[in-house]
Amino acid sequence: MLRKMKVGDYFLLLESKLFRYAGRVVHRFSDPSHEASRHFWGEGKFPLIVALSGRMIVYTWEDFVRQFAFDPAYHMQGTTARIADQRFEKANVGGEDEYFASLPTDTH
């Protein structure tokens, strides 16, 4: 899914059981860059690179699963996925802009 990510898309970073960052893609490298991956992370196996603008949040995996009616056994950590428009509609959270604006900011 990261290959399809484009400028303007939203991104939630899941650490383990908490989403800790919500951001919007402001730049995407046009080609995979193993060199940049080695520079940023010390290894070249993460060559798909995007730049984000956002904020630190505290949002639990359990709240996310419940809000968007995912199966509780569903595990997403370590992957990327797009939330379907129908899930936003069923969750009654407005559109993407309203949903991301509503996520609780980490004040620490």
Secondary structure as the mmCIF struct_conf table of DSSP 4:
data_model
#
loop_
_struct_conf.conf_type_id
_struct_conf.id
_struct_conf.beg_label_comp_id
_struct_conf.beg_label_asym_id
_struct_conf.beg_label_seq_id
_struct_conf.end_label_comp_id
_struct_conf.end_label_asym_id
_struct_conf.end_label_seq_id
HELX_RH_3T_P HELX_RH_3T_P1 LEU A 2 LYS A 4
TURN_TY1_P TURN_TY1_P1 VAL A 7 GLY A 8
STRN STRN1 TYR A 10 LEU A 14
BEND BEND1 SER A 16 LYS A 17
STRN STRN2 LEU A 18 ARG A 28
BEND BEND2 SER A 30 ASP A 31
HELX_RH_AL_P HELX_RH_AL_P1 HIS A 34 TRP A 41
BEND BEND3 GLY A 42 LYS A 45
STRN STRN3 VAL A 50 THR A 60
HELX_RH_AL_P HELX_RH_AL_P2 TRP A 61 GLN A 67
TURN_TY1_P TURN_TY1_P2 PHE A 68 ALA A 69
TURN_TY1_P TURN_TY1_P3 PRO A 72 ALA A 73
TURN_TY1_P TURN_TY1_P4 GLN A 77 GLY A 78
HELX_LH_PP_P HELX_LH_PP_P1 ARG A 82 ALA A 84
HELX_RH_AL_P HELX_RH_AL_P3 ASP A 85 ALA A 91
TURN_TY1_P TURN_TY1_P5 ASN A 92 ASN A 92
BEND BEND4 GLY A 95 GLY A 95
HELX_RH_AL_P HELX_RH_AL_P4 GLU A 96 SER A 102
BEND BEND5 LEU A 103 LEU A 103
HELX_LH_PP_P HELX_LH_PP_P2 PRO A 104 PRO A 104
STRN STRN4 THR A 105 THR A 105
HELX_LH_PP_P HELX_LH_PP_P3 ASP A 106 ASP A 106
#
